Amino acid sequence: MTGSVKLGLYKGNIKVLSRQSPYSLYQPKLAAFTMGSDYDQKDAGGFIRILGLPARSQAKLKQEIFS
């Protein structure tokens, strides 16, 4: 690891307070919701449908079993 990490210890718990690295892949400009023309809100709908597919499949299966 190259960089620094600041940890907080309190009553047996540990919490990351800050971290930084010159090689970090995190880019605040890309993570923000104000990405301008690079972000299409329709993409979120497709993403949600893909992530929800297992739950919808399970609900459909339960409905068929208990009907």
Secondary structure in CASP SS format (residue, H / E / C, confidence):
PFRMAT SS
TARGET T0000
AUTHOR 0000-0000-0000
METHOD secondary structure of the structure
MODEL  1
M C 1.00
T C 1.00
G C 1.00
S E 1.00
V E 1.00
K E 1.00
L E 1.00
G E 1.00
L E 1.00
Y E 1.00
K C 1.00
G C 1.00
N E 1.00
I E 1.00
K E 1.00
V E 1.00
L E 1.00
S E 1.00
R E 1.00
Q E 1.00
S C 1.00
P C 1.00
Y C 1.00
S C 1.00
L C 1.00
Y C 1.00
Q C 1.00
P H 1.00
K H 1.00
L H 1.00
A H 1.00
A C 1.00
F C 1.00
T C 1.00
M C 1.00
G H 1.00
S H 1.00
D H 1.00
Y C 1.00
D C 1.00
Q H 1.00
K H 1.00
D H 1.00
A H 1.00
G H 1.00
G H 1.00
F H 1.00
I H 1.00
R H 1.00
I H 1.00
L H 1.00
G H 1.00
L H 1.00
P H 1.00
A H 1.00
R H 1.00
S H 1.00
Q H 1.00
A H 1.00
K H 1.00
L H 1.00
K H 1.00
Q H 1.00
E H 1.00
I H 1.00
F H 1.00
S C 1.00
END
